[in-house]
Structure formats: structure tokens, C-alpha cells
Amino acid sequence: MTMLSMQQKFSSDPQLKELKVSIEQVQVVKDGGNRYQGIARVRHDGDLHEVPVQVTADGDAVIWKTDPGAFLFVAQKELRKAMQ
């Protein structure tokens, strides 16, 4: 569910969809209660990156978040492309 939610965000958000970010896999382990910690494997411009992700799930829905700067690699690569 988390992987689908993340991919939907990157595919439908007008500011993000042109970046062509692909969520390849999300693995999580229980942190306590309904909270999970994990790693999302994210592909951007041919490179695979691992991004820490925190997930809260109640059985019907998930909410995920990443730390500030977790996707900085995308901005850096896009900036390099723009400067070429």
C-alpha cells in the first residue's frame, strides 16, 4: 500500500510528475503500535536510491512521510541537467 501511495503522489502531483520518479520497492518493519520504519527504493534518471520512510497504517489506509531532504538527489540531478 505504501509503495502504491508513494508512486501515486509522484505520478499525479503537477510539480512532481515531470520528474519521472519511480518507486521500485518499499520494505518496512514494525516500530510499535501501527507505526513502521522502512526503506523505499526509488529510481530517478536511471539511478536507484534508498530513501528512509516512516509509515503509519490502520489496516485500511496508510500515511507515509520522509525526512526533509530525503529526495534532494532528484533536485540536484535536475539542477545539473538544467545547467548543461
Buried (B, 14 or more C-beta within 10 A) or exposed (E): EBBEBBBEBBEEEEEBEEBEBBBEEBBBEEEEEEEBBBBBBBBBEEEEBEBEBBBBBEEEEBEBEBEEEBBEBBEEBBEEEEEE
